[in-house]
Amino acid sequence: MSIFARPEFHDEQAAYDYIEARVWPNGPTCPKCGEQERVSKMGGKSTRIGAYKCYKCRKPFTVKVGTIFENSHVKMHLWLQAIFLIAGSKKGISSNQLHRILGVTLKTAWFMSHRIREAMRTGDLSPFGAGGGAVEVDETFIGQDPDAPAPGKRANYNQMNKVLSLVDRGTGQVRSMVVDRLSAAEIGPILAENISKEARLMTDEARFYLPLGKAFAEHGIVAHARDEYVRGDVYTNTVEGCFSIFKRGMRGVYQHCAKKHLHRYLAEFDFRYSNRQANGVDDERRADAILSGATGKPLTYETTGSRA
């Protein structure tokens, strides 16, 4: 039976019950004052679905308040459908596709996608490579950087958006970020904040990595310019595999992304890769993880900006 045949994808009350169980694992919690004890569900025929009242601060609320669903007029069962579709699509699903499947406007589908991507941002900064594990680091280029200097006679990578990614081989987690320059001065603090000093750093032969590798227990380098891609357990093939999935999704599904939105698309691909089947996470658990991260991330259309 299709997962979308389940009640929560069609019935609004069932959708609220499903989302509440994951956003409030310990029971309804007032988003205004944090009260859990003196909270009860509101009744009555005219009461909106999922409404609760806090008898400490006297404020009514629903599970939408303080989450990615706040101020949204989209039905919660449609939100659930969108979350499961994005969670289960390895290379992403376009706003046009969501717009056609869910029956919402294109603008609404685009905004829902960005709110869901916001919930995918874990905020976890625990260092990679703890206990001497291997951490691969590499960079890639995508799209046009509007902040880059004007190109000369020939365009080059300096005019493109720059992405730095780190992969912890031990946990299978990936962490990516947009950087303005590929230099030791900019990348050094990122590595220091995200990688344990006892880790074994794995990079290619780019010059800016050479002084940075001294801060870690070991620095393995592969010389791609000499067609060297593996030397024992020294390689960057894992992080390059992440780039492959990311670029196929960005070019084949999303096709265009402005620099100001790129960090959310990176969060989406990082989330799916870190919570993939090989790590024991199926589509439903991935969707539940998105719902668990939905709290505290209300996002307005004005904050997100236009689709350009």
ChimeraX commands (.cxc) that place a marker at each C-alpha (Angstrom):
marker #1 position 0.00,0.00,0.00 radius 0.5
marker #1 position 1.23,3.49,-0.84 radius 0.5
marker #1 position 2.39,5.51,2.13 radius 0.5
marker #1 position 0.19,8.35,0.87 radius 0.5
marker #1 position -2.90,6.17,1.46 radius 0.5
marker #1 position -2.45,6.69,5.22 radius 0.5
marker #1 position -5.01,8.95,6.99 radius 0.5
marker #1 position -2.57,11.72,7.91 radius 0.5
marker #1 position -2.03,12.57,4.24 radius 0.5
marker #1 position -5.76,13.17,3.62 radius 0.5
marker #1 position -7.46,13.95,6.94 radius 0.5
marker #1 position -6.63,17.26,8.64 radius 0.5
marker #1 position -7.14,16.05,12.22 radius 0.5
marker #1 position -4.97,12.98,11.59 radius 0.5
marker #1 position -2.29,15.25,10.10 radius 0.5
marker #1 position -2.31,17.45,13.21 radius 0.5
marker #1 position -2.08,14.39,15.45 radius 0.5
marker #1 position 0.89,13.05,13.46 radius 0.5
marker #1 position 2.78,16.36,13.52 radius 0.5
marker #1 position 2.02,17.06,17.20 radius 0.5
marker #1 position 3.47,13.66,18.19 radius 0.5
marker #1 position 6.80,14.63,16.59 radius 0.5
marker #1 position 7.00,18.34,17.37 radius 0.5
marker #1 position 5.79,17.76,20.96 radius 0.5
marker #1 position 7.19,14.32,21.90 radius 0.5
marker #1 position 6.52,15.07,25.59 radius 0.5
marker #1 position 3.02,16.43,25.05 radius 0.5
marker #1 position 1.58,19.84,24.09 radius 0.5
marker #1 position 3.85,22.72,25.07 radius 0.5
marker #1 position 2.86,26.37,25.11 radius 0.5
marker #1 position 5.15,28.23,22.68 radius 0.5
marker #1 position 4.67,31.47,24.63 radius 0.5
marker #1 position 5.70,30.44,28.16 radius 0.5
marker #1 position 6.80,26.79,27.82 radius 0.5
marker #1 position 4.04,25.45,30.09 radius 0.5
marker #1 position 3.18,21.74,29.74 radius 0.5
marker #1 position 1.04,20.93,32.76 radius 0.5
marker #1 position -1.74,23.51,32.59 radius 0.5
marker #1 position -2.52,22.99,28.92 radius 0.5
marker #1 position -5.68,21.47,27.49 radius 0.5
marker #1 position -7.22,20.96,24.08 radius 0.5
marker #1 position -10.01,23.35,23.18 radius 0.5
marker #1 position -13.41,21.93,22.24 radius 0.5
marker #1 position -16.55,23.19,20.59 radius 0.5
marker #1 position -17.88,23.02,17.05 radius 0.5
marker #1 position -16.44,26.42,16.10 radius 0.5
marker #1 position -12.96,25.68,17.49 radius 0.5
marker #1 position -10.25,25.32,14.87 radius 0.5
marker #1 position -8.51,21.97,14.50 radius 0.5
marker #1 position -5.51,21.45,16.76 radius 0.5
marker #1 position -6.24,24.41,19.09 radius 0.5
marker #1 position -4.97,24.30,22.68 radius 0.5
marker #1 position -5.13,26.79,25.53 radius 0.5
marker #1 position -2.46,27.51,28.11 radius 0.5
marker #1 position -3.99,28.31,31.52 radius 0.5
marker #1 position -0.76,29.86,32.76 radius 0.5
marker #1 position -0.38,32.67,30.20 radius 0.5
marker #1 position -4.03,32.37,29.02 radius 0.5
marker #1 position -3.01,32.20,25.35 radius 0.5
marker #1 position -4.47,29.83,22.72 radius 0.5
marker #1 position -2.05,28.12,20.32 radius 0.5
marker #1 position -1.59,25.32,17.81 radius 0.5
marker #1 position 1.40,23.24,16.77 radius 0.5
marker #1 position 1.98,25.77,13.98 radius 0.5
marker #1 position 3.15,28.53,16.35 radius 0.5
marker #1 position 6.93,28.87,16.49 radius 0.5
marker #1 position 7.51,26.33,13.71 radius 0.5
marker #1 position 7.96,26.34,9.93 radius 0.5
marker #1 position 4.15,26.13,9.65 radius 0.5
marker #1 position 3.49,29.45,11.40 radius 0.5
marker #1 position 1.11,31.84,9.61 radius 0.5
marker #1 position 0.62,29.32,6.80 radius 0.5
marker #1 position -2.87,28.85,5.38 radius 0.5
marker #1 position -1.88,25.60,3.65 radius 0.5
marker #1 position -3.62,22.53,5.07 radius 0.5
marker #1 position -1.41,20.44,7.34 radius 0.5
marker #1 position -2.02,17.25,5.37 radius 0.5
marker #1 position -0.57,19.03,2.31 radius 0.5
marker #1 position 2.42,20.10,4.38 radius 0.5
marker #1 position 2.97,16.45,5.30 radius 0.5
marker #1 position 2.78,15.40,1.66 radius 0.5
marker #1 position 5.37,18.05,0.73 radius 0.5
marker #1 position 7.71,16.98,3.55 radius 0.5
marker #1 position 7.56,13.30,2.53 radius 0.5
marker #1 position 8.09,14.14,-1.15 radius 0.5
marker #1 position 11.17,16.28,-0.42 radius 0.5
marker #1 position 12.53,13.80,2.14 radius 0.5
marker #1 position 12.22,10.90,-0.28 radius 0.5
marker #1 position 13.58,12.57,-3.44 radius 0.5
marker #1 position 17.31,11.89,-3.62 radius 0.5
marker #1 position 18.03,14.80,-5.94 radius 0.5
marker #1 position 15.21,17.05,-4.77 radius 0.5
marker #1 position 11.82,17.97,-6.19 radius 0.5
marker #1 position 11.15,21.25,-7.95 radius 0.5
marker #1 position 8.63,23.88,-6.83 radius 0.5
marker #1 position 6.86,23.42,-10.17 radius 0.5
marker #1 position 6.42,19.73,-9.43 radius 0.5
marker #1 position 5.11,20.41,-5.91 radius 0.5
marker #1 position 2.78,23.06,-7.32 radius 0.5
marker #1 position 1.27,20.51,-9.72 radius 0.5
marker #1 position 1.08,17.63,-7.21 radius 0.5
marker #1 position -0.30,19.56,-4.22 radius 0.5
marker #1 position -2.56,21.92,-6.13 radius 0.5
marker #1 position -1.10,25.06,-4.53 radius 0.5
marker #1 position 0.26,28.11,-6.33 radius 0.5
marker #1 position 3.86,28.11,-7.56 radius 0.5
marker #1 position 4.74,30.88,-5.10 radius 0.5
marker #1 position 3.30,28.83,-2.22 radius 0.5
marker #1 position 5.12,25.67,-3.32 radius 0.5
marker #1 position 8.43,27.58,-3.53 radius 0.5
marker #1 position 7.94,29.06,-0.08 radius 0.5
marker #1 position 6.95,25.69,1.44 radius 0.5
marker #1 position 10.12,24.17,-0.01 radius 0.5
marker #1 position 12.29,26.80,1.63 radius 0.5
marker #1 position 10.57,26.39,4.98 radius 0.5
marker #1 position 11.17,22.64,4.82 radius 0.5
marker #1 position 14.82,23.23,3.92 radius 0.5
marker #1 position 15.07,25.47,6.98 radius 0.5
marker #1 position 13.88,22.55,9.12 radius 0.5
marker #1 position 16.63,20.42,7.54 radius 0.5
marker #1 position 19.31,22.73,8.95 radius 0.5
marker #1 position 20.41,20.88,12.06 radius 0.5
marker #1 position 22.69,23.50,13.62 radius 0.5
marker #1 position 24.86,20.64,14.92 radius 0.5
marker #1 position 28.48,21.83,15.22 radius 0.5
marker #1 position 29.93,18.78,16.99 radius 0.5
marker #1 position 33.44,18.29,15.57 radius 0.5
marker #1 position 34.05,15.71,12.87 radius 0.5
marker #1 position 36.80,13.12,13.19 radius 0.5
marker #1 position 36.64,12.66,16.97 radius 0.5
marker #1 position 38.89,9.83,18.11 radius 0.5
marker #1 position 41.22,10.14,15.14 radius 0.5
marker #1 position 38.70,9.52,12.37 radius 0.5
marker #1 position 39.24,10.56,8.76 radius 0.5
marker #1 position 37.59,13.74,7.51 radius 0.5
marker #1 position 37.53,14.57,3.80 radius 0.5
marker #1 position 37.47,18.22,2.75 radius 0.5
marker #1 position 37.03,19.54,-0.77 radius 0.5
marker #1 position 35.55,22.47,-2.65 radius 0.5
marker #1 position 33.36,22.82,-5.70 radius 0.5
marker #1 position 31.89,25.59,-7.85 radius 0.5
marker #1 position 28.34,26.21,-9.02 radius 0.5
marker #1 position 26.38,29.07,-10.54 radius 0.5
marker #1 position 27.39,32.69,-10.91 radius 0.5
marker #1 position 28.59,34.68,-7.90 radius 0.5
marker #1 position 27.04,38.18,-8.10 radius 0.5
marker #1 position 29.64,39.50,-5.63 radius 0.5
marker #1 position 32.63,38.34,-7.68 radius 0.5
marker #1 position 34.80,40.89,-9.51 radius 0.5
marker #1 position 34.11,41.42,-13.18 radius 0.5
marker #1 position 35.75,38.72,-15.32 radius 0.5
marker #1 position 38.67,39.49,-17.55 radius 0.5
marker #1 position 39.02,38.21,-21.09 radius 0.5
marker #1 position 38.24,34.69,-19.92 radius 0.5
marker #1 position 35.72,33.74,-17.23 radius 0.5
marker #1 position 37.04,31.38,-14.54 radius 0.5
marker #1 position 36.11,29.76,-11.25 radius 0.5
marker #1 position 36.54,33.10,-9.43 radius 0.5
marker #1 position 33.22,34.22,-10.92 radius 0.5
marker #1 position 31.35,31.16,-9.58 radius 0.5
marker #1 position 29.78,30.43,-6.18 radius 0.5
marker #1 position 32.20,28.46,-4.00 radius 0.5
marker #1 position 31.09,25.59,-1.79 radius 0.5
marker #1 position 33.22,23.88,0.86 radius 0.5
marker #1 position 32.16,20.45,2.14 radius 0.5
marker #1 position 33.41,18.22,4.95 radius 0.5
marker #1 position 32.62,14.51,5.24 radius 0.5
marker #1 position 33.20,12.46,8.38 radius 0.5
marker #1 position 33.95,8.95,7.11 radius 0.5
marker #1 position 33.20,7.42,10.50 radius 0.5
marker #1 position 29.65,8.74,10.88 radius 0.5
marker #1 position 28.82,9.31,7.22 radius 0.5
marker #1 position 27.80,12.90,7.96 radius 0.5
marker #1 position 28.41,15.79,5.57 radius 0.5
marker #1 position 28.52,19.52,6.34 radius 0.5
marker #1 position 28.63,22.15,3.59 radius 0.5
marker #1 position 28.84,25.92,3.51 radius 0.5
marker #1 position 29.14,28.77,1.01 radius 0.5
marker #1 position 32.48,30.60,1.14 radius 0.5
marker #1 position 33.49,33.84,-0.53 radius 0.5
marker #1 position 37.15,32.98,-1.09 radius 0.5
marker #1 position 39.23,29.82,-1.26 radius 0.5
marker #1 position 42.07,30.88,0.98 radius 0.5
marker #1 position 43.73,29.65,4.17 radius 0.5
marker #1 position 42.52,32.76,5.98 radius 0.5
marker #1 position 38.84,31.99,5.25 radius 0.5
marker #1 position 38.88,28.20,5.34 radius 0.5
marker #1 position 41.14,27.84,8.39 radius 0.5
marker #1 position 38.54,28.99,10.97 radius 0.5
marker #1 position 35.90,26.76,9.36 radius 0.5
marker #1 position 38.08,23.66,9.70 radius 0.5
marker #1 position 39.08,24.59,13.26 radius 0.5
marker #1 position 35.43,24.94,14.27 radius 0.5
marker #1 position 34.15,21.80,12.56 radius 0.5
marker #1 position 36.98,19.26,12.79 radius 0.5
marker #1 position 38.57,17.73,15.88 radius 0.5
marker #1 position 42.32,18.33,16.27 radius 0.5
marker #1 position 42.88,14.58,16.58 radius 0.5
marker #1 position 41.27,13.96,13.19 radius 0.5
marker #1 position 43.06,12.77,10.06 radius 0.5
marker #1 position 42.49,15.42,7.39 radius 0.5
marker #1 position 42.13,14.26,3.76 radius 0.5
marker #1 position 42.37,16.83,0.94 radius 0.5
marker #1 position 43.67,17.33,-2.57 radius 0.5
marker #1 position 46.86,19.29,-3.27 radius 0.5
marker #1 position 45.28,22.79,-3.28 radius 0.5
marker #1 position 47.84,25.18,-1.78 radius 0.5
marker #1 position 45.56,26.71,0.86 radius 0.5
marker #1 position 45.18,23.32,2.59 radius 0.5
marker #1 position 48.94,22.87,3.17 radius 0.5
marker #1 position 49.36,25.19,6.19 radius 0.5
marker #1 position 45.94,24.20,7.58 radius 0.5
marker #1 position 46.78,20.50,7.74 radius 0.5
marker #1 position 49.38,21.14,10.44 radius 0.5
marker #1 position 46.61,21.78,12.98 radius 0.5
marker #1 position 45.46,18.15,12.81 radius 0.5
marker #1 position 46.94,14.79,13.77 radius 0.5
marker #1 position 47.60,13.87,10.14 radius 0.5
marker #1 position 47.14,15.42,6.72 radius 0.5
marker #1 position 46.77,13.05,3.80 radius 0.5
marker #1 position 47.05,14.60,0.33 radius 0.5
marker #1 position 46.19,13.17,-3.08 radius 0.5
marker #1 position 47.67,14.86,-6.16 radius 0.5
marker #1 position 44.79,15.04,-8.65 radius 0.5
marker #1 position 46.96,17.01,-11.08 radius 0.5
marker #1 position 49.15,13.89,-11.41 radius 0.5
marker #1 position 46.11,11.60,-11.77 radius 0.5
marker #1 position 46.49,10.31,-8.22 radius 0.5
marker #1 position 43.09,9.68,-6.66 radius 0.5
marker #1 position 43.73,6.94,-4.08 radius 0.5
marker #1 position 46.76,6.12,-1.99 radius 0.5
marker #1 position 45.88,3.57,0.65 radius 0.5
marker #1 position 43.07,5.17,2.67 radius 0.5
marker #1 position 44.00,8.67,1.51 radius 0.5
marker #1 position 41.36,9.94,-0.94 radius 0.5
marker #1 position 38.56,12.49,-1.32 radius 0.5
marker #1 position 36.22,10.25,-3.32 radius 0.5
marker #1 position 33.47,10.34,-0.67 radius 0.5
marker #1 position 33.08,14.11,-0.65 radius 0.5
marker #1 position 33.28,14.16,-4.45 radius 0.5
marker #1 position 30.40,11.67,-4.50 radius 0.5
marker #1 position 28.40,14.17,-2.41 radius 0.5
marker #1 position 29.18,16.88,-4.94 radius 0.5
marker #1 position 27.97,14.60,-7.74 radius 0.5
marker #1 position 24.53,14.16,-6.14 radius 0.5
marker #1 position 24.33,17.86,-5.28 radius 0.5
marker #1 position 25.16,19.04,-8.80 radius 0.5
marker #1 position 22.83,16.57,-10.49 radius 0.5
marker #1 position 20.02,17.87,-8.32 radius 0.5
marker #1 position 20.88,21.53,-8.77 radius 0.5
marker #1 position 21.33,21.30,-12.56 radius 0.5
marker #1 position 18.74,18.67,-13.39 radius 0.5
marker #1 position 15.94,19.54,-10.93 radius 0.5
marker #1 position 16.36,23.08,-9.62 radius 0.5
marker #1 position 18.36,24.41,-12.59 radius 0.5
marker #1 position 18.97,27.84,-11.02 radius 0.5
marker #1 position 19.73,29.07,-7.51 radius 0.5
marker #1 position 20.64,32.57,-6.38 radius 0.5
marker #1 position 23.59,32.84,-4.01 radius 0.5
marker #1 position 21.39,34.14,-1.17 radius 0.5
marker #1 position 19.41,30.85,-1.20 radius 0.5
marker #1 position 22.32,28.46,-1.80 radius 0.5
marker #1 position 22.88,27.73,1.91 radius 0.5
marker #1 position 19.38,26.24,2.21 radius 0.5
marker #1 position 19.84,24.00,-0.83 radius 0.5
marker #1 position 23.13,22.82,0.69 radius 0.5
marker #1 position 21.29,22.06,3.94 radius 0.5
marker #1 position 18.76,19.99,1.98 radius 0.5
marker #1 position 21.38,17.84,0.24 radius 0.5
marker #1 position 23.49,17.55,3.41 radius 0.5
marker #1 position 20.44,16.40,5.36 radius 0.5
marker #1 position 19.44,13.73,2.86 radius 0.5
marker #1 position 23.01,12.44,2.50 radius 0.5
marker #1 position 23.59,12.34,6.27 radius 0.5
marker #1 position 20.23,10.59,6.76 radius 0.5
marker #1 position 20.47,8.17,3.85 radius 0.5
marker #1 position 19.58,4.48,3.62 radius 0.5
marker #1 position 23.21,3.45,4.12 radius 0.5
marker #1 position 23.06,5.11,7.55 radius 0.5
marker #1 position 19.94,3.12,8.41 radius 0.5
marker #1 position 17.44,5.94,7.77 radius 0.5
marker #1 position 14.42,5.33,5.52 radius 0.5
marker #1 position 12.09,7.93,3.98 radius 0.5
marker #1 position 9.68,7.98,6.93 radius 0.5
marker #1 position 12.39,8.44,9.54 radius 0.5
marker #1 position 13.89,11.17,7.37 radius 0.5
marker #1 position 10.54,12.97,7.25 radius 0.5
marker #1 position 10.12,12.58,11.01 radius 0.5
marker #1 position 13.58,14.12,11.49 radius 0.5
marker #1 position 12.43,17.15,9.47 radius 0.5
marker #1 position 9.38,17.52,11.73 radius 0.5
marker #1 position 11.60,17.24,14.81 radius 0.5
marker #1 position 13.66,20.15,13.45 radius 0.5
marker #1 position 10.65,22.30,12.58 radius 0.5
marker #1 position 10.49,24.09,15.92 radius 0.5
marker #1 position 11.98,27.54,16.40 radius 0.5
marker #1 position 12.38,28.19,12.67 radius 0.5
marker #1 position 9.49,30.41,11.54 radius 0.5
marker #1 position 10.33,31.93,8.17 radius 0.5
marker #1 position 8.53,34.74,6.39 radius 0.5
marker #1 position 8.38,35.34,2.65 radius 0.5
marker #1 position 9.96,38.77,3.23 radius 0.5
marker #1 position 12.86,37.16,5.14 radius 0.5
marker #1 position 13.36,34.56,2.42 radius 0.5
marker #1 position 13.29,37.14,-0.35 radius 0.5
marker #1 position 12.17,36.72,-3.93 radius 0.5
marker #1 position 12.77,33.60,-6.00 radius 0.5
marker #1 position 15.41,35.38,-8.08 radius 0.5
marker link #1:1,2 radius 0.2
marker link #1:2,3 radius 0.2
marker link #1:3,4 radius 0.2
marker link #1:4,5 radius 0.2
marker link #1:5,6 radius 0.2
marker link #1:6,7 radius 0.2
marker link #1:7,8 radius 0.2
marker link #1:8,9 radius 0.2
marker link #1:9,10 radius 0.2
marker link #1:10,11 radius 0.2
marker link #1:11,12 radius 0.2
marker link #1:12,13 radius 0.2
marker link #1:13,14 radius 0.2
marker link #1:14,15 radius 0.2
marker link #1:15,16 radius 0.2
marker link #1:16,17 radius 0.2
marker link #1:17,18 radius 0.2
marker link #1:18,19 radius 0.2
marker link #1:19,20 radius 0.2
marker link #1:20,21 radius 0.2
marker link #1:21,22 radius 0.2
marker link #1:22,23 radius 0.2
marker link #1:23,24 radius 0.2
marker link #1:24,25 radius 0.2
marker link #1:25,26 radius 0.2
marker link #1:26,27 radius 0.2
marker link #1:27,28 radius 0.2
marker link #1:28,29 radius 0.2
marker link #1:29,30 radius 0.2
marker link #1:30,31 radius 0.2
marker link #1:31,32 radius 0.2
marker link #1:32,33 radius 0.2
marker link #1:33,34 radius 0.2
marker link #1:34,35 radius 0.2
marker link #1:35,36 radius 0.2
marker link #1:36,37 radius 0.2
marker link #1:37,38 radius 0.2
marker link #1:38,39 radius 0.2
marker link #1:39,40 radius 0.2
marker link #1:40,41 radius 0.2
marker link #1:41,42 radius 0.2
marker link #1:42,43 radius 0.2
marker link #1:43,44 radius 0.2
marker link #1:44,45 radius 0.2
marker link #1:45,46 radius 0.2
marker link #1:46,47 radius 0.2
marker link #1:47,48 radius 0.2
marker link #1:48,49 radius 0.2
marker link #1:49,50 radius 0.2
marker link #1:50,51 radius 0.2
marker link #1:51,52 radius 0.2
marker link #1:52,53 radius 0.2
marker link #1:53,54 radius 0.2
marker link #1:54,55 radius 0.2
marker link #1:55,56 radius 0.2
marker link #1:56,57 radius 0.2
marker link #1:57,58 radius 0.2
marker link #1:58,59 radius 0.2
marker link #1:59,60 radius 0.2
marker link #1:60,61 radius 0.2
marker link #1:61,62 radius 0.2
marker link #1:62,63 radius 0.2
marker link #1:63,64 radius 0.2
marker link #1:64,65 radius 0.2
marker link #1:65,66 radius 0.2
marker link #1:66,67 radius 0.2
marker link #1:67,68 radius 0.2
marker link #1:68,69 radius 0.2
marker link #1:69,70 radius 0.2
marker link #1:70,71 radius 0.2
marker link #1:71,72 radius 0.2
marker link #1:72,73 radius 0.2
marker link #1:73,74 radius 0.2
marker link #1:74,75 radius 0.2
marker link #1:75,76 radius 0.2
marker link #1:76,77 radius 0.2
marker link #1:77,78 radius 0.2
marker link #1:78,79 radius 0.2
marker link #1:79,80 radius 0.2
marker link #1:80,81 radius 0.2
marker link #1:81,82 radius 0.2
marker link #1:82,83 radius 0.2
marker link #1:83,84 radius 0.2
marker link #1:84,85 radius 0.2
marker link #1:85,86 radius 0.2
marker link #1:86,87 radius 0.2
marker link #1:87,88 radius 0.2
marker link #1:88,89 radius 0.2
marker link #1:89,90 radius 0.2
marker link #1:90,91 radius 0.2
marker link #1:91,92 radius 0.2
marker link #1:92,93 radius 0.2
marker link #1:93,94 radius 0.2
marker link #1:94,95 radius 0.2
marker link #1:95,96 radius 0.2
marker link #1:96,97 radius 0.2
marker link #1:97,98 radius 0.2
marker link #1:98,99 radius 0.2
marker link #1:99,100 radius 0.2
marker link #1:100,101 radius 0.2
marker link #1:101,102 radius 0.2
marker link #1:102,103 radius 0.2
marker link #1:103,104 radius 0.2
marker link #1:104,105 radius 0.2
marker link #1:105,106 radius 0.2
marker link #1:106,107 radius 0.2
marker link #1:107,108 radius 0.2
marker link #1:108,109 radius 0.2
marker link #1:109,110 radius 0.2
marker link #1:110,111 radius 0.2
marker link #1:111,112 radius 0.2
marker link #1:112,113 radius 0.2
marker link #1:113,114 radius 0.2
marker link #1:114,115 radius 0.2
marker link #1:115,116 radius 0.2
marker link #1:116,117 radius 0.2
marker link #1:117,118 radius 0.2
marker link #1:118,119 radius 0.2
marker link #1:119,120 radius 0.2
marker link #1:120,121 radius 0.2
marker link #1:121,122 radius 0.2
marker link #1:122,123 radius 0.2
marker link #1:123,124 radius 0.2
marker link #1:124,125 radius 0.2
marker link #1:125,126 radius 0.2
marker link #1:126,127 radius 0.2
marker link #1:127,128 radius 0.2
marker link #1:128,129 radius 0.2
marker link #1:129,130 radius 0.2
marker link #1:130,131 radius 0.2
marker link #1:131,132 radius 0.2
marker link #1:132,133 radius 0.2
marker link #1:133,134 radius 0.2
marker link #1:134,135 radius 0.2
marker link #1:135,136 radius 0.2
marker link #1:136,137 radius 0.2
marker link #1:137,138 radius 0.2
marker link #1:138,139 radius 0.2
marker link #1:139,140 radius 0.2
marker link #1:140,141 radius 0.2
marker link #1:141,142 radius 0.2
marker link #1:142,143 radius 0.2
marker link #1:143,144 radius 0.2
marker link #1:144,145 radius 0.2
marker link #1:145,146 radius 0.2
marker link #1:146,147 radius 0.2
marker link #1:147,148 radius 0.2
marker link #1:148,149 radius 0.2
marker link #1:149,150 radius 0.2
marker link #1:150,151 radius 0.2
marker link #1:151,152 radius 0.2
marker link #1:152,153 radius 0.2
marker link #1:153,154 radius 0.2
marker link #1:154,155 radius 0.2
marker link #1:155,156 radius 0.2
marker link #1:156,157 radius 0.2
marker link #1:157,158 radius 0.2
marker link #1:158,159 radius 0.2
marker link #1:159,160 radius 0.2
marker link #1:160,161 radius 0.2
marker link #1:161,162 radius 0.2
marker link #1:162,163 radius 0.2
marker link #1:163,164 radius 0.2
marker link #1:164,165 radius 0.2
marker link #1:165,166 radius 0.2
marker link #1:166,167 radius 0.2
marker link #1:167,168 radius 0.2
marker link #1:168,169 radius 0.2
marker link #1:169,170 radius 0.2
marker link #1:170,171 radius 0.2
marker link #1:171,172 radius 0.2
marker link #1:172,173 radius 0.2
marker link #1:173,174 radius 0.2
marker link #1:174,175 radius 0.2
marker link #1:175,176 radius 0.2
marker link #1:176,177 radius 0.2
marker link #1:177,178 radius 0.2
marker link #1:178,179 radius 0.2
marker link #1:179,180 radius 0.2
marker link #1:180,181 radius 0.2
marker link #1:181,182 radius 0.2
marker link #1:182,183 radius 0.2
marker link #1:183,184 radius 0.2
marker link #1:184,185 radius 0.2
marker link #1:185,186 radius 0.2
marker link #1:186,187 radius 0.2
marker link #1:187,188 radius 0.2
marker link #1:188,189 radius 0.2
marker link #1:189,190 radius 0.2
marker link #1:190,191 radius 0.2
marker link #1:191,192 radius 0.2
marker link #1:192,193 radius 0.2
marker link #1:193,194 radius 0.2
marker link #1:194,195 radius 0.2
marker link #1:195,196 radius 0.2
marker link #1:196,197 radius 0.2
marker link #1:197,198 radius 0.2
marker link #1:198,199 radius 0.2
marker link #1:199,200 radius 0.2
marker link #1:200,201 radius 0.2
marker link #1:201,202 radius 0.2
marker link #1:202,203 radius 0.2
marker link #1:203,204 radius 0.2
marker link #1:204,205 radius 0.2
marker link #1:205,206 radius 0.2
marker link #1:206,207 radius 0.2
marker link #1:207,208 radius 0.2
marker link #1:208,209 radius 0.2
marker link #1:209,210 radius 0.2
marker link #1:210,211 radius 0.2
marker link #1:211,212 radius 0.2
marker link #1:212,213 radius 0.2
marker link #1:213,214 radius 0.2
marker link #1:214,215 radius 0.2
marker link #1:215,216 radius 0.2
marker link #1:216,217 radius 0.2
marker link #1:217,218 radius 0.2
marker link #1:218,219 radius 0.2
marker link #1:219,220 radius 0.2
marker link #1:220,221 radius 0.2
marker link #1:221,222 radius 0.2
marker link #1:222,223 radius 0.2
marker link #1:223,224 radius 0.2
marker link #1:224,225 radius 0.2
marker link #1:225,226 radius 0.2
marker link #1:226,227 radius 0.2
marker link #1:227,228 radius 0.2
marker link #1:228,229 radius 0.2
marker link #1:229,230 radius 0.2
marker link #1:230,231 radius 0.2
marker link #1:231,232 radius 0.2
marker link #1:232,233 radius 0.2
marker link #1:233,234 radius 0.2
marker link #1:234,235 radius 0.2
marker link #1:235,236 radius 0.2
marker link #1:236,237 radius 0.2
marker link #1:237,238 radius 0.2
marker link #1:238,239 radius 0.2
marker link #1:239,240 radius 0.2
marker link #1:240,241 radius 0.2
marker link #1:241,242 radius 0.2
marker link #1:242,243 radius 0.2
marker link #1:243,244 radius 0.2
marker link #1:244,245 radius 0.2
marker link #1:245,246 radius 0.2
marker link #1:246,247 radius 0.2
marker link #1:247,248 radius 0.2
marker link #1:248,249 radius 0.2
marker link #1:249,250 radius 0.2
marker link #1:250,251 radius 0.2
marker link #1:251,252 radius 0.2
marker link #1:252,253 radius 0.2
marker link #1:253,254 radius 0.2
marker link #1:254,255 radius 0.2
marker link #1:255,256 radius 0.2
marker link #1:256,257 radius 0.2
marker link #1:257,258 radius 0.2
marker link #1:258,259 radius 0.2
marker link #1:259,260 radius 0.2
marker link #1:260,261 radius 0.2
marker link #1:261,262 radius 0.2
marker link #1:262,263 radius 0.2
marker link #1:263,264 radius 0.2
marker link #1:264,265 radius 0.2
marker link #1:265,266 radius 0.2
marker link #1:266,267 radius 0.2
marker link #1:267,268 radius 0.2
marker link #1:268,269 radius 0.2
marker link #1:269,270 radius 0.2
marker link #1:270,271 radius 0.2
marker link #1:271,272 radius 0.2
marker link #1:272,273 radius 0.2
marker link #1:273,274 radius 0.2
marker link #1:274,275 radius 0.2
marker link #1:275,276 radius 0.2
marker link #1:276,277 radius 0.2
marker link #1:277,278 radius 0.2
marker link #1:278,279 radius 0.2
marker link #1:279,280 radius 0.2
marker link #1:280,281 radius 0.2
marker link #1:281,282 radius 0.2
marker link #1:282,283 radius 0.2
marker link #1:283,284 radius 0.2
marker link #1:284,285 radius 0.2
marker link #1:285,286 radius 0.2
marker link #1:286,287 radius 0.2
marker link #1:287,288 radius 0.2
marker link #1:288,289 radius 0.2
marker link #1:289,290 radius 0.2
marker link #1:290,291 radius 0.2
marker link #1:291,292 radius 0.2
marker link #1:292,293 radius 0.2
marker link #1:293,294 radius 0.2
marker link #1:294,295 radius 0.2
marker link #1:295,296 radius 0.2
marker link #1:296,297 radius 0.2
marker link #1:297,298 radius 0.2
marker link #1:298,299 radius 0.2
marker link #1:299,300 radius 0.2
marker link #1:300,301 radius 0.2
marker link #1:301,302 radius 0.2
marker link #1:302,303 radius 0.2
marker link #1:303,304 radius 0.2
marker link #1:304,305 radius 0.2
marker link #1:305,306 radius 0.2
marker link #1:306,307 radius 0.2
marker link #1:307,308 radius 0.2
view
